[in-house]
Amino acid sequence: MKTQDIFIAHPQTSEQVSALKAFMEALKIKFEIAKGKSYNPDFVNKIEESREQAKSGKVTRVEKENLKEFLGL
């Protein structure tokens, strides 16, 4: 059975990294280790702000039949 679930862990020590790698290998779970920059903090803040707005109901809903008008097409 395949699943679309993705888990993102943030180990803070080399021991945690080693333990996670050993755990994944023991269970024969495919994994990758990303070595790169994290997201731009301003971008992350905007996303978090948008999530909070959505939670509090500050959204604009557009019915499908009104979509072209809403987009100005």
N, C-alpha and C positions, 0 to 999 in steps of 0.2 A: 504494500500500500504506500503510495506517495502522498505527501502532504505539501501544501504551499506555505506552511508556517516557516518563518524566519526568526531566528533568535540572535540577538546582538548582545554580547557580553562586553563588559569594560573592566578587565582585570587590572589591578593596580600594582601588582608585584610580579616578578619573574616566576615566583613559586605558583601563583595563581594561573599564569599562562601555561606553565608546565602541567599543572593539574587538569586544566581544561583540555589541553591537547591529549593527554593520556586518557581522559574520560571519553572523548569523542572517538579516539582510535579503538578503545576497548569495545565500544558499542558499534563499531564499523559505520559511524556516521560521517558522511562527507562534510568537510569544512574547509574554509579558507581563512587566511589571516591577511587582513588588509593593512598594508603599510603605506599610509598616506596622510594627507592633511585632513583635519576634520572640517565640517561645514563652516562657512563664514558666520561668525556670531550674530551679525546683523540679520542675516537670512534666517537663522534659527529663531531669533527674537520675533521676527515677523510671522513665522509659522506658528509659534506659540501664542502670539496675540490673536491670530486668526482662529485658532482652536478655542481659545477662551471666548471669543465673540460668538462662535457657533454654539458653544455650550450654553451661553446666556441668551440665545435666541436672536442675536443681532445679525440676521441674515436677510438676504433678498431672495425671495422665491419667485421663479418665473414659470408660468405654465408653458407647456410645449407649444401650444398654438400661438403664444405671444412672443416666442423666442426671437423670431426675425425682427419684430418691431423693437424689442429690447436691445438687440445688437445693432440696430440701425441699418439693417439690410433691406 
